[in-house]
């Protein structure tokens, strides 16, 4: 939060106020949970077919892939996680418009690192 209770866009980024907004369309909630619901369905099917070890192994691989660290002010592609989930084959809205070179705020490296500590 900034001096007047407003998030500082140089530290928090422009997306800091997004969680405070409500949904604008009834399908927005369904679209946000689509990948999660599909993953749960695939894990349940995998458990029924191959047993408990297969979903546990995939979950562990995804967990370790998501923990790969980088400095908070550098963009991350999360390519390994996308390959493990199969999302690298999909072309979506975020692939076109959420590229780091098109980002409006680069952030102050020292302020961003201090905030993350």
N, C-alpha and C positions, 0 to 999 in steps of 0.2 A: 504494500500500500504506500502511496505517496503522501505528501504533506497534508493533503485535503481529503484523504480517504479514497482517492482514485488511484487505480493501479498505474505505476509508471511504465509507459510503453517501451522505454529504453532498457528496462530491466526485465519486466514480465512479458513483453511482447504484446502484439495487438490482440492475440487470442485470449488474454487474461479475463476479459469481461464476458466471454462466450458462455461459460457455465452458469452465469447468473440469469441468462435469458431462458425463456420457456420454449416449448416446441411450437412450431408454426404450422405444421401439417400433421394430420393423424398418421400418415405412413412414415413419418420421420423416426419414430421410436422403433418401428418394425425394421426399417433400413439400418439403423444403428446396431441392432441386435442380430442382423442376418448372419454375419460370419460366426458369431458366438453360437447361435442356434444350429447352424450347419456343422460346426465343430463338435458340439455335444452329440448330435445325431450320428456323425461319423465315428466318434469314439465309442458310443453305445453299440453300433453295428460291429465295429472292430472287436470289441470285448466279447460279443456273442459268437463271433466267428473264430477268433484266434485265442481267446482267453484274456486274462487280466494283464499279462506281461506286455502285450503290444501297446495298449493305450498308455500304460505307465512309462514305457520306454520313450514313446513319442512326446509325452508331456514333459519328461525330464530333458529331452533334447531341446525342446522349445524354451524351457525355463533357462537352460544354460546359454542358449543363443541370445535370449533377450537381456542377459546380464552382462554382455560384452560392453565394456565401458568406453567412453570417450569424454572429452571435455564438453561441458554443457553448452558452450556457445558455438560449437562446431556442429554442422548438420550431420545427421546420421541417416543412412539409407535403409538400415535394418534388412539388408538383402538376405542374410542367412535365415532370419526368421520368416521372411516372405517365401523362401524356397521350401522350408519345412512345412509351412501351412498351405502352399500351393497358390499363394496370391501373386507370385511373380508372373503368372500366366495371364492375369486379368489386367485390362487397361481401364482405369477408372478416373473419376474426377480428380482425385488426389495426385494421380500421375501427371496430369497436364498442368494443373494450377498451383500445386504445392512444391514447386521446385525451389531449392535454396537460392539460386541465382535470381529468382523473381521475388524473394522475400523483401518486404519493405523495411524491416528493422533487423539490423545485423547484431545489435546488442553490444554493450560494453563488456569486454571479456572479464575484467576484474570484478565488476559489479555482479555479473551473472554467476561467477564461481563463488563469490562470497555468499550470495543468496542460497546457493545449493548446499553449502556446508552446514 
